[in-house]
Amino acid sequence: MQTVIRIIVGLVGVLAILLAARFLWSPAAPAAMLGVTPVGELGIATLRGDFGGFFGVCGILALAAAIRNSAALVTAPLLAIALALSGRIISYAIDGGGSAVLQPMLVELTLLIVFGVGRATLARS
């Protein structure tokens, strides 16, 4: 079971790193998928720095957790996704929204489960 969890956490890590790379290379395209439009050079820099950094850190730590079999390393991505999901829940409660808003929430909930199971299953060091 632990091997399967390590593979899933590692795969999520690789996908997050690839998304971070997309934000660094051409930030407007992945931002548009998330409903975000940059305004000027500051907006592009923010996408590269904030979004690229968020997905990069989550991806690197998730991949490292899988490789090193470390529950501690998966803690930061778990907390980051939990905070992102919390923000979406607050936004949904205040602003409402339809399926376009629920879809990323389901993705984040899935990631929260993956990282939570990883935190519970991977070796404690």
Secondary structure, DSSP 8 states (H G I E B T S, - for coil): -HHHHHHHHHHHHHHHHHHHHHHHH-THHHHHHTT----HHHHHHHIIIIIHHHHHHHHHHHHHHHHHT-TGGGHHHHHHHHHHHHHHHHHHHHH---HHHHHHHHHHHHHHHHHHHHHHHS---
